[in-house]
């Protein structure tokens, strides 16, 4: 990862398990040193193992602090085209696409509103959050060396300020799943509207699989998540054909084509 790229996720996600390890490990040592009851030693041993292994999952499996590999090589296989990133946030998915497809251009759309403030820790008046968000996104594009092929657009993914049939592909990663059911359906409909006939939509969402439950458990704030079939039904309802899907750790992805 480029040293100047920062995706702005809360520090608790990256360091919370390591802090717990620093607390639990001395307690575990003390429990054995002083001969505390067996059940106490086993409890501290299990908790310490969980904290260490969960930290490893966060840093090496989820890799939220680095640009991920393209979720599927089938996306925009031609290597060129105009891409829209719906809910771009701090640019992780945008950079993923631009690095994997060096002949593509991309428009990064985000509302830079309450949801952005909640997930990336920016506070202040709406205009301040907007300015900070856009500056951070542009700085990440510059650090990744893709700023010449990327532009930033403020807008709500449920009603986007883009022309109909103006993009060859759309990507949305960990954004649409933060909306309620009505919002999710509106965003998927808008993705279809933005695409040219035959265009591709790569939808990436969070799912509560073993890895996510093991690592974060009750700390996850996404509530009840739609099932894999619910996403497929919604995509098909709004004019997409799902041609590929997969389940990386903590994730569901769908590659769909506009009918």
N, C-alpha and C positions, 0 to 999 in steps of 0.2 A: 504494500500500500504506500502511496505517496505520503510523505511526512506532513504535508500541508493540508491534506484532505481530512475534514472532520465531519462526521455525520450527525453529531449532536445528540446522540441518545443519552438518556440519564445515566449518571455515573453508577447508580445502584445496579444497573443491568450488568455492567462490566466488572465491578469491584465488590458487589455485595457478597458474593460467595467467598471471595478471598478474605474479606474482613471477618466473615463468620469462621473461616478456617483459622485465622489468627487468634480468635477467641476460644474456639473449641479445642484446638491442638494443645495449648497449655493445660486446659482443664482435663483433657484425656491423660496427659503426662502426670498431672497431679493425682488423678484418680488411681493410677497404677502405683505411683510412688508411695501413696499413703494407704494403699490397700482398701480403698472404698468398696462397698458391696459390688458383687459381680454384675448385678443388673445395671448399676450406675456406670461401670466401666464399659459394658456392652453398648449402652445407650450413647455415651460419648464417642465410642469408636464408630458406631453406625452414622451418627450425625457428622463426624469429621470426614468419614469416607464420602458421604453425600455431598458435603460442601466442596471438597476437592474435585470430585468427579463432575459435579454440576458446573464448576468454574471451567473445567476442561471442555465441557460441551459448549458453553457460551463462547469461548475463545477459539476453539478449533473446529467445532461442528457448525454452529450458527454463523460465526465470523462476522458479527454485525459491525465490527470496526474496520472492515476491509471491503473492497469492491468484489462482489461475487462473480463467479463464472456465469455466463449466460445459461439460464435455466434449461433451455433446450436448443440444440443446434439447428433444429428445424425452423426456428423463428427467423423470418426475413433471410431465407437461405440464399437469395440472390446477392446479398451483401450490400445492397443499395436501396435507397428509398427514403421517404419522409415519414418520420415516426413521431407519434404523440405519446408523452408520458403523463398519464392521468394521476394526479396526486403525487407529484415528483418529490415533495419534501425537501431533503437536503441533497438529493441527486444520486443516491446509491444505484437505483435501477436505471436512471438515465446514463450514467457513466458505464454501467454494465453493458448496455446496448451499444453505446458509441465505441467502446473499446473492442467489442466483439465484431462490430460491423463498421470498419473504418471508412467506408464510402457512404454511410448513411448520415442524414441530418436529423435533428430532433428538436421538438418544441416541448419544454418542460412546463406543465401546467400545475399550478397549486393555488389554493385560495389564500394561503398564508393568513389564516384566521385562527379561530379558537382551537381547532383540532391541531394545527401546527404548533400553537403555543403549548398545548397539553403534552404533545409527544416529544418536542424538542426543547422545551424549557425556556422559551422566550416569553418575556412578560412586558406589558406596557400597553400604550394606546394602540388601536388597530393599525395606524399608519406606521408606528415604530416597529411592530411585528412584521408588517409587510416589507419595510425597508431592510430590516435585519435579515429576514428570510431570503429575500432576493439577493442581497450581498453575499450571504453565506453560500447560496447555490451557485452564484457566478464564480466565487472564489474556488469552490470545489471543481468546477468545470475547468478553470484555469490551471489548477494544480494537477489535474488529470490530463491536461493537454488536449482537451476536446472543446474548448470554448468557441473555436471558430466554426464549429458545426452544430452548436446548441444555442437556442434562444429561450427566454423565459416569458411566460404569459400568466398573468393573474386571472383566475377564474374558478368557478364552481364546477366540479366534474358532473354534477347533476344537470347542469344547463351551461354548456361550454360556449365561450365566445369564439368559435371556430366555424369555418365554412363547411357545409355539407360535402361529403366525398372528397376531402382535401388531403387525406393521409393514406399512405400505403400500409401502415401498420400502427397498432396501438399497444402500449404496454401499461400495466398498472400493477404495482407491487405493494402489498400490505397497506392499501388505502381504501379501496371500495368496501372491504370487509369491516371497516370502522363505521359504516353507515347503517341506518336501520333498513328494514326490508324494502320500504318504498324508495329510499335513497339508492340502495343497491340496484334495484330494477331501473331506476331513472339513469344511473351512470352507465349501465350496460347498454341501454337503449341509445344513449349519447355516443358511446363508443362505436356502435353500429352506424350511426348517422355520420360520424366523422370519417369513416373508412370508405375508400373506393370499392367498387364491386370486386370481390375476391380478396380483399384485404385481410390481414391477420391480426388477431387480438390475443396477446399473451397476458392472461390474468393470473396473478400470484397472490395467494391469500394465506393467512395464518390458520393453522388447524391444531386442535388440542390432541396431538398424538402422544405416544409414550415419552418422547424426548422433551416436549414442552411441559407436560405434566410433571415429569421427573425433575426438571430443572427449576421451574417456577411455581408449579402447583397452584395453590389458591391466590398467589400474587397476581396471576393473569387477570386483567380487567376487561377482557373482551366478552365476558358473559357467555351465553349460549351461542355457539357458532353454527352457521348453516352446514348441512351435510354436503358431501361431494355430489350426491345426486341433485340436491337443491340448486347448486351452482350450474350443473349441466342443464337442468330444466330451465333456469333463468336465461342462460345463454341461447338455448334453442328457441325460447319464447320470443326473443328479440332478434331473430334472424341470423343466428350463428350455427355453424356445424362444428362440433368439437372433434378435432382430428388427433389430439394427443393429450394425455394427462399424466401426472406423476405426483409422487409424495416424498420429496426430500424432507429431512428432519424438520418438524414444526411447520410444514408448508404443504399446501396443495397448489398445483399449477394446472392451467388449462390452456392449450393452444387451440384457438378456434378460428374458423374462416367465415367471412361474411358471405352468405348465400347469394 
